[in-house]
Amino acid sequence: MRDLADIIKRYHVVIASINRVDYAPIVPAEGRGPIIRDITGREYIDLSASAAVMTLGYAHPRIIEAAGEALRRITHSTHMYGYVPETLELAEELARITPVDRPKVSFGLSGNDANEGALLLAKAYTGKEVFIAYENSFHGVGAAAASVSGIGLEREVVAKIGPWARTVFVPYPNCYRSPYPNNPGKCVKHYLEPLKEALDEVGDEAAALVLEPIQGDGGIIVPPDDYFPAVFKLVRDRGAIVIDDEVQTCVGRTGRWYAIEHHGLRPDVVAVGKGLGGGLPISAIIGREGIMESLPPLAYTFTLAGNPVTAAAALAVIREVEEKGLVKRAAELGERALQYLRGVQRRHNLVGDVRGRGLMIGVELVKDKETKKRAVEETKKVVWRAHELGLIVLFVAGNVLRIQPPLNIDWSTLEEGLARLEQAIEDVEEGRVGDEALKHVQGW
Ligand SMILES: Cc1ncc(COP(=O)(O)O)c(C=O)c1O
């Protein structure tokens, strides 16, 4: 049998650290739905869906059948030079469900390349070169996507390699950490001010504003309802376009097909990835026709993009989500999970805030509910203890637990996962988790 410690050791020898970071030491053997079994035979409830990718859970039969059929029949035929029926059908489905006027679709392989394409198109379409983006945002690791990512890691990278574009960063509307945690109106005003200043600073040179409709890796931050409608107006009044990065929120996760729909808005360009392929590498840019045609034919493509296997998987995801009513279900399950977690928040001093939409939920851990000082070490300990209790949960922003299970998870498994999470929180509060957990859990 393969040995867990041996695999981890060899991993660190040969795999470049630019690829990864340690959370908890799990070597998966197989997965079914929301459950992973590791090579030692231990089972875990996975509330991370492998970083918000496994929309339908592990090894979903419909994805296996659709992708398997395309794999056996043809495997690949490039859509750069020919016509692939699955890719066409997927594009038609994306054009149907995405809130973009007169949409055209371009395919890629990762969330990063979808955003990179959107950024290139924004420059080409507007003839302008400056971007407005958010502090602590994450859009990907390529030169363009990193350039507009406000998160610490990408700022560090860009400081070394130089920026692709001038970018003005503004704070994301985080009401919990604003002076107005209980007043959404004042919170909106508070966060619109720096955006107005940024737009004044840039004048008419802004090509686009890039946004996450819920800030994911920056801490699962849910904006107040009236914020983005005002932002869209301000940005469009200046002649800039709006790029909506739905890589982490897409395919119904937040209780709408797209999270920006909670605000009734129609962006100019939408980027999707992660959960679209249900575990297979596929991404897409869906944008207004004029924008999508502002670069020459073949100017933004990849040899393997539009591959029939990944397109068939994505079609299976969209159809399963639609036929089983999983968007509405994500909203309902998310509401139940939020209620449960608000109970956890009342019962535990460590839990400062619980927020989310649908099955995209953040649990922010603090040392003190008044000062809101981030409980960074405690968060790592919770993740470690959860792992010991048979639960996979990740964190972002140092102290925010990230709850993003598959959309088809049954309530009893979700509830059991949340109960294990509460147990882990209690164990950390009661001092039952030692400092050696900190050696294992790095996170980001
Ligand atoms: C909002 C958002 N955009 C883009 C990306 C990058 O996607 P990928 O890792 O598939 O390139 C991520 C990944 O975490 C993301 O959360």
The ligand as an ORCA input file, in Angstrom:
! r2SCAN-3c Opt
* xyz 0 1
  C     -12.421     34.729     -8.252
  C     -11.327     33.920     -8.876
  N     -10.880     34.261    -10.085
  C      -9.919     33.567    -10.700
  C      -9.315     32.492    -10.085
  C      -8.231     31.746    -10.785
  O      -8.721     30.530    -11.253
  P      -7.730     29.348    -11.655
  O      -7.020     28.921    -10.429
  O      -8.613     28.303    -12.258
  O      -6.794     29.912    -12.679
  C      -9.743     32.102     -8.816
  C      -9.135     30.962     -8.120
  O      -9.167     30.836     -6.925
  C     -10.776     32.833     -8.196
  O     -11.240     32.506     -6.972
*
